[in-house]
Amino acid sequence: MTLADDRAELADALAARPNVTDRVADAIRAVPRHEFLDDDQRHAAYDDRPLEIGEGQTVSAPHMVAIVASVLDLQEGEAVLEIGAGCGYHAAVTAELVGAENVHSVEYVQSLAERARENLASMGYGDVSVRVGDGHDGWPERAPYDAAYLTCAAPSLPDAVVDQVRDGGRLVAPLGTDRQRLVYAAKREDGTLDERDEGAVRFVRMQGGE
């Protein structure tokens, strides 16, 4: 089988899951995950598991990328804030759903931010915006956002990120330290959050915030 065959098989398997929408499965089908990985990882690109990308970080398993996007119910044209660009893969999937120009990603590690920009540009997602910064601060200059998500675990949703999501917007993040839960939060008109537990997860910890 070719890598394209492997990607199609992965997308088909994700489409069969009750918590992954057809639109998101098609986005997974469209993005060549192997192109975002080092050569020695490409053979495993379509295994449904996280993979090392250097700097002590990982790219999330495809099913987790798909669940986050499905839970957020991302729509074309929505402005999205991503905390943790990593290698750029998750941002590319998000770009397939909302348009690359609507994705704004903050990465703590400069070398990863540079790599994400290069990967995204080479794969046709060069309009995704990536900046180096502390994800706890969000990206206020591009706010407000319709949705935001974290690709790393935090003890709680960063206040600045919550503030930068419009009233009626949505957030998804892995929350906790040793034990983590994926949490969906809808922002009410008064700024408070209506939270829903989406199950146990395991992510690398969010950096910064000192």
Secondary structure, DSSP 8 states (H G I E B T S, - for coil): --HHHHHHHHHHHHHTSTTS-HHHHHHHHHS-GGGGS-GGGGGGTTSSS-EEEETTEEE--HHHHHHHHHHHT--TT--EEEE--TTSHHHHHHHHHH-GGGEEEEESSHHHHHHHHHHHHHTT-TTSEEEES-GGG--GGG--EEEEEESSBBSS--HHHHHHEEEEEEEEEEEESSSEEEEEEEE-TTS-EEEEEEEEE---B-----
